[in-house]
Amino acid sequence: MVITQEIKDVVSKAPFIPITTVSTHGEPHMIVVGKVAEIREGDILGFGIYKMEVTQQNIKNNGMMQVVIATMEGGPKGFRLTGKACIEEKLVLFKAEKVEVLL
């Protein structure tokens, strides 16, 4: 499991979550989302789609995505998750494959 209980705790406390996708030309595209809509088995985070036109196109083109989860609540903690994403109905589903501790 890549997404540990500690990461799930930080997810619940994070005030906002930056996510980054990559265009077919290698250009990063970062946006900020409010919260994780759901955490699924298999290291999958679900994000509700609100607009996200460029993000959705990048995901459809190559699926590469990074997510940063951080909070100051209870002391600074943060993680960078790297993996692949796909679109399912009204959700971006991100499968974390790698985790780096940031704080």
C-alpha positions in Angstrom: 0.0 0.0 0.0 1.3 3.4 -1.0 -1.4 5.4 0.7 -0.8 4.8 4.4 -3.1 5.7 7.3 -0.8 8.7 8.0 -1.4 9.9 4.4 -5.2 9.4 4.8 -5.0 11.5 8.0 -3.2 14.3 6.2 -5.8 14.1 3.3 -8.6 14.7 5.8 -6.8 17.8 7.2 -5.5 19.4 4.0 -7.2 22.7 3.3 -6.7 22.4 -0.5 -4.8 20.0 -2.7 -2.6 21.0 -5.7 -2.6 18.5 -8.6 -0.3 18.6 -11.6 -0.8 17.0 -15.0 1.5 17.1 -18.1 0.6 18.1 -21.6 1.7 16.1 -24.7 4.4 18.7 -25.1 5.8 18.1 -21.6 4.4 21.3 -20.1 3.2 20.9 -16.5 -0.3 22.2 -15.6 -1.1 22.7 -11.9 -4.5 23.4 -10.4 -5.9 23.4 -6.9 -8.8 21.3 -5.8 -10.7 21.7 -2.5 -10.7 18.1 -1.1 -10.4 14.5 -2.0 -13.9 13.3 -2.8 -13.1 9.7 -1.9 -10.3 7.2 -1.1 -10.7 3.8 -2.7 -8.9 0.6 -2.1 -5.8 0.1 -4.3 -4.2 3.4 -3.5 -6.8 5.4 -5.5 -7.9 9.0 -4.7 -11.0 10.4 -6.3 -11.4 14.1 -7.1 -14.6 15.7 -8.2 -14.5 17.4 -11.6 -15.4 21.0 -11.7 -14.4 22.4 -15.1 -10.7 21.1 -15.3 -10.7 21.2 -19.1 -6.9 21.2 -19.5 -6.4 18.8 -16.7 -8.9 16.3 -18.2 -7.3 16.6 -21.6 -3.9 16.0 -20.2 -5.2 12.9 -18.3 -6.8 11.6 -21.4 -3.6 12.1 -23.4 -1.1 10.5 -21.0 -2.5 10.0 -17.5 0.6 11.3 -15.7 -0.3 13.2 -12.5 1.2 14.3 -9.2 -0.7 15.3 -6.1 0.6 17.2 -3.1 -1.1 16.7 0.3 0.0 18.9 3.1 -1.2 20.3 6.4 0.0 22.4 9.3 -2.7 21.0 11.6 -1.0 19.0 14.4 2.4 20.0 13.1 3.7 20.2 9.5 3.2 17.1 7.3 3.3 16.7 3.6 3.6 14.2 0.8 4.0 14.2 -3.0 2.2 11.3 -4.7 3.1 10.4 -8.2 1.0 8.1 -10.4 -1.5 7.7 -13.2 -5.0 9.1 -13.5 -8.1 8.4 -15.5 -11.6 10.0 -15.9 -14.6 8.0 -14.7 -17.9 9.9 -15.0 -17.6 13.0 -12.8 -14.4 11.9 -11.0 -10.7 12.1 -11.7 -9.3 8.8 -10.3 -5.7 8.9 -9.3 -3.7 5.7 -8.6 -0.7 6.6 -6.4 2.4 4.6 -7.4 5.1 6.5 -5.5 5.2 8.6 -2.3 7.8 11.2 -1.2 7.8 12.8 2.2 7.9 16.6 1.9 7.7 17.9 5.5 
